[in-house]
Amino acid sequence: MAKDYDTQIAKLKAEREKLDARLSKLAQQAKDENRKRDARRKIIVGGAILAYMEKDESFARAVRSILGTYVGRPKDKEVIEDLLKELAQPAPAAPAADAAPASPPPPPSSNENATAPTTTAANPYPFLSRI
């Protein structure tokens, strides 16, 4: 009778080992997928920011200031060196009076009741204050 229990215990332990291996593999796959998704999100957001920097100089200066302040690792600074060099350049002349100033496009709204942050002369990009 004791042999039956030993056999059943051994069988269940073997099943548990197989399940643990499957669980570990699945957890690793989820981790890898999340890491890939995060990297892709960063690429998309970075691309959008770089594209808008080309259209709006005041936005570009704000982003450069943020990069200069928050990017600390020398290896990372080397990668964005071209963006940081433009920090040292003087600000361009003010646009002509008849030219309309560039403004950021409004964010898509999924909730009509949500209140959008308001822009001011001191902070034309209030969404940057949340970073």
Secondary structure, DSSP 8 states (H G I E B T S, - for coil): -HHHHHHHHHHHHHHHHHHHHHHHHHHHHHHHHHHHHHHHHHHHHHHHHHHHHHH-HHHHHHHHHHHHHH---HHHHHHTHHHHHHHHS-------TTS----------S-TTS------SS-S-GGGGG-
